[in-house]
């Protein structure tokens, strides 16, 4: 991966920088990305309980030709014989700006006032960049919190750890409510490139597809679940492999709500050269309206996301450690049951694992946990399900629009409920090693 950035714009007014547990902290109004160090007497009151950051009028915008290049590899002989080609990805002009709509609120990847620099500002997904900042990116009363903390919970061996025996985690917790923002970039998918020369901006006859991606929303769910990421050292051994040494683990609770648009339509066809900023059409694209998603990946303290190498060609394995024992292994079933009880019911001793019988839509009788653990139960909802008469409304669900802003296909609304990940393994298989 290569990153080339041209200074764009980074404006933020950070509210009081709060040190949790400190007796007092002087407030400072910060702008243009600058930060003011705390004096020694201010640091003396810090307890180490964490750092909270509040920000308003936040705006980040890279230059439209700044890029992140995810470099590909030439396929090996077997892959080339099967028709595989090298693929490269370029992400340009990343912007994180205000989500306001109305006159004077949005622009394109070109400068306002120039040809191709204007867009319809009546809808949030028309303009990829807001000209204003995010008013309440994180309020003083609902900030980002970065801290090292200890939580009680069940470990890999099924032991409930509390008090002085609690493992420590380093965590970043997002706010539970923010103003809407726009996150956008435009990109290129290049297939068939023959070299890595950074000065060679032509694509040497390779296939090239330009696109833009826009998200208008918030890093929270509709009911206020924040995004959370935690880092920790896993405990000695796991249910699947008791002999395993402790490792670096990640737990991630993904939260997102809002609207999404992916588009490739352009107003002109004369800007297809490598690295040339296109004039994207402001209505064409693949739309997802009223998205609400919560995906918990990992659970303290018995399931984490881990990364390990695969082979010698640069591939890697992304593994979410299983909560179930591997087949044929002798396990302490009481400990195993405690983990399952916590994962599904939120109580290691099974006190909340009562079930009830329900009848499904097809007439079958099944058992259902009466009070499931909602912290481990994810969901993805594409569209608002509250009114069946709006399942195919223009501003709801999943749809396609053409350059004339006509909905050519509406797929309705869709959802995945009760999403729990017991285990997961993703292995990259680069064609360069084949």
N, C-alpha and C positions, 0 to 999 in steps of 0.2 A: 504494500500500500504506500502511495506517495501522496503528500498533501502540499498544495501550493495555494497560499492565501495572499490576496492583495487587501490592504486595509480598507475596510468598508466603514460601517458606522456601528458604534456600540455606545448606547446611551442608557443610563440607569440612574434613578434616584433611589439609593438605598436608605431605608428608614433606620431607626436606631438598631445598631448591631448589639444584640442582647447576648450576654453570657449567662446562661441559666445558673441560678444559685449565687450569682455575684451580688455583693451588697449594693453596689451601684456601678453604673457604667455610663460614661459620658456619651451623649448622642452626637452624631455627626451627619450632615447632609453631604452625600457623596455623588459625584457626577463623572461622566465620561470614563467610567471604569476605574477611577482612582480610589484607593482605600487609605484611610488614615490609621496609623498604628496607635495602639493604646499605650498610655504612659505607665510607668512602673507602679504608681500608686493605684491605678485602675486595675492592673493585672493582679495586684495583691489580693483583691477581693474575689478572684475567680476560684470556684470550687472544683472545676473540671467536670461539672455535670452536663456540659454540652454547649453547643453554639447554635443560636437561632438567627436566621437572616430574613429580614423583611425587605421587600423591594417594590417600588411603584414606578410607573412610567418606564418599564423595562423594554428595551428594543435592541436587537442584534441583527445586523445585516452585513453579510460579506459582499464583496464586489461580485457582479454577475459572472465574471470570468474566473474567479477563484474556484479551485476544484479540489476534490479528493479523488484520487485515481486508485481504484482497486485493480491491480495489474493481474493479467492472466498469464498462462504458460502455454507454450506450444505443446500440443498433445504428443504423447509417445507414439511409437510405430503402430501398435495395435489399435489405439484410439483413432489415429489418423486414417488408418485403413478402413475403419468403420464409419468415417465421415465426420468425426469430431473436428471442431475448429477452436482456436483460441478465442476467449471472450474477455473483454475489458469493460469495466464500469466507471463512469465519470459522474460525479455529483457536483453541480455548479451552484453558486450563488445562494448558499443556505441563508435563510432569513427567519427570524423569530420576532414577530412584530404584533402590534395591536389588532384586535379582531373587530374593530368598529365598522359599521356600514353607513352608507349615506354619502352625500357629496363631499369630496375632498378627503376621503378616508383611505383610498387604495390606489395602487399603481402596479405596473408590471416589472419585469426584470430590466426594462429600459427606463431611462430617466423620464419623469413626467414632462409633457410638452413636446417630446420628439415623436416622430412617426412610430407607432407601435407601443408607445409608452402609456397609453390610456386604456382604461377598462371600465366596464359597467360596475359601479360601486354600490348598486342597490342590493346585491346579494354577496354574502361573505365569500363564497367560493369562486367568484368571478375574478377577483384580483389576488394575485399571490402574495403581495406585500402591502402591509398597512403603513401609512405614512406617519402614524402615531405609535406611541408605545403602549404596552399593556398597563392600564391604569393601576390595577391591583394584581400584580404578579404574585405577591405573597404579602398579606397585610401584617401589621405589627402583632395583631391578636391571633394570626393564623400563619405563622412563618414556616420556612424550611428549617428543620432541626437536624443537626449533625452531632452525634454523640456516641460515646461508648457506654453501653448499658448492659444490665444483667436481667434475664427473665427466667422465671421458673418454667419447667417443662419436662417432657419425657425425652430421654436421650436414646441413642442407638440400641442400648441394651434393655430398653423398657423401664429404666429406673427414673422415677420422678425426682428431679433435682430442684432443690429450693434452698433458701437461706444462703449460707456461705459456700454452698456447693453449686451455685448457679453458674453456668458458662457465660463468658462475656462475648458480646457482639458489637461490632462497629456498624452504625446504621445512619442512613439519610432518609428522613421522613418528610414527604412533601405536604403542602397545605391541603386541607380538606375542601377548600373552596377558593377559586380564583376567577378573575375575569377571563373571558374568552380571548385566545390569542390565535394568530396565524403562524403556522410552521410550514415552510415551503422550500423547494429547490427545483432546479431543472437538471436533467441528466441526459447522458448518452450511453447507449448500449452498442458496443462496437464488436463485431464478430469478424475474425480473420486477420487481425493485425499481425505484422511480421517482425516488429522490433520494439525495444523499450526506450528509444531515443526521445528524451523529453523535448528536444528542440524540433523534433519531427511531428508537427501538429496535424499533418495530413493523415488520412486514414488509409492511404495506400490501396485504394480500391476495396477496402473491407466494407462489410455491411454496417450501416449506421442507422439507429433509431433514436430520435430525440423525443423527450417527454417532460412533463412537469407534474409535480406532486404537491397537493395542498391539503392541509388539515386545519380546520377551524374548530377549536374546542378547548378542552381543559384537561390537565393531567389528573383528573379525579373521575370517579363514577358519578352518576346522577344523584345517588343517595349519599355522596360525601366520603367515599373511601379514597384515601390518598395513595399515591404511588410510594412504595417503600423498597429500599434495597439494603441488604444486610450482608456483612462479611464476617466470617468466623473461622476459627480453627476447629475442624471436626474432631469429635472425641475418638479415643482409641477403639478401633473395631466397629463393625456394623453388623446388623442382623444377617445380611447376606454374606459377609466375610469378616468373622470375628478377629482374624489375624491382621487385618488392615491397619496400617499406621494412620495417625491423624493427618488430615490434609487441609488445604485451603478450600473453603466452601462459600457459596453464594446463595442467598435466598432473595427472591424478587417477587414483589406483589405489584403486578402491572395494573394500572388503572387509567382509563381514558374514556372521554365522552365527547361527542360533537359530530361534525360532518367531514367527509373525506372525498377528494376528487383526484382522479388520475386521468391525464389527457395527453394526446399526441397531436391533435389538430392544430394547424398553423394557418395564419391569414395569407401568407405568401410562401412560395416554394423556392425562393432564391437565397435562403439562409441555411442551407444544409451542409455547409462546410464545417469541418472539425473545429469545435470551440467557438463557433459564431452563435451569439445569442439569438434564438428564434423569436418571431412575432407570434406567440401562441394565441389561438382563438380563445375568447374569454367565456365560452359556454360549452364547447364540446368536451366530452369525457365520460368516464365511468364514475357514477356517483353512489356514495353511501351516506344516507341521511339518518340522523337520530341514532348514531352508534353509541352504545353503552357497554363497556367491557371491563371485566375484572378477572384476571388470570393469576392465581397464586402459584408460584413455582418454588417448591421447597417448604419446609416446616421446621421450626425450632422444636427440638434439637436433634431430630432423627432423619431429616431428609434435606440434602443440599445439592446444588448444581456444581459440578466439578469439571475441570478441563484437563485433558491429558493428551500427550502426543500419540500419533498413529503412524507407525512406519518411519521411514527416513526421508520422505519426499515433501515434508511440510504439512501433511494432513494432520487433523486432530480429532479428538472425540469429545463431544459435549454430552455429559452424562448427568442425569438426575437420578441420584441413588435410589434404588428400590426400597420400599418399606416392607416388602414381603421377603421371606427367606427363599433362597434358591432351592430348586428341586433336589431332593436327596440329602439335604443337610439336616442334622439333628439340632433342634432349636429349643430354647426355653419357651414353651407355648404360652405361659403366663405373661412373660415379657412381650411376646409377639402380640398377644391379645390386648395388652395395655396400649401399644402403639396404634393398633387398629381402632380401638375405642376412642382414642384421642383424635385420630385423623377423621373419623366419620361422625363422632358424636361430641367431641370437645371435652370429654371426661375420661381420664386414664382408667378410672375404676369401673367404668361402664354404667355409672349411675344415670346418665342421660341417654342411654341407648335403647329405650323402650321403642317398640314398633307398633304399627297399626296396619290393618288390612284395608287396602283400597281397591277399587275396580278401575281398570284402565279403559281407554277409549274403545278398545276392541273387545271388552267384556271379561277380560281375565282378572282374577283376584291375585294381588301380589302384596308382599309385606313392604312397608315403608317406615324408615326411621322417623319417629314423631318429631324429634328436635335435632335435626342434623347440624353439624358444625359448619356454620356459614363462613368461617374464616378460611376454610380449605375448599370451599365450593365456589368454583368460578362460573362465569357465564360470558357469552358474547351475544349482543342483540343488535341486529341491523334493522332499525326502524322502530317506530312507536306503535305498540300493540294495543293501546288503550281504546281505539275506535276502529272497528273492522271496516267502516265506510271509507277510511283513509289509508287502507293498506296499499293502494296503488296511487296515492296522491303524489303530485309532482315533487313535493318537498319531503317525502317520506320514503324510507326503504332503499332499495337498490334499483338503479335505472341507468340507461344510456341516453346521452343527448348528442345531436349532431352539431355542425358548425352554425346552423340556423337556430339553435336553441330549442329544437323540437325533440321531445322525448320519443325516441324510436323504439325503445323496448323497456318495459317496466317489469322487474322480476318480483315485485311485492316485498314483503318483510320476511325476515328469517331470524332464527335464534338457536343458540346452543345453551342449554341449562344444565346445572348439576355437573359442571366440568371439574373432575378431580384427576390429577395425574399421579398414578402410583409409581411409575418409573418411566424413564425415557432415555434413549441413547441415539445421538445423531453423530454420524461419522462422515467427515468430508472425504471425497474420493476424487482428487484432482486428476484430470486426464493426462497431465504431464508425467505421471508415473505408470501409465498403461501402455 
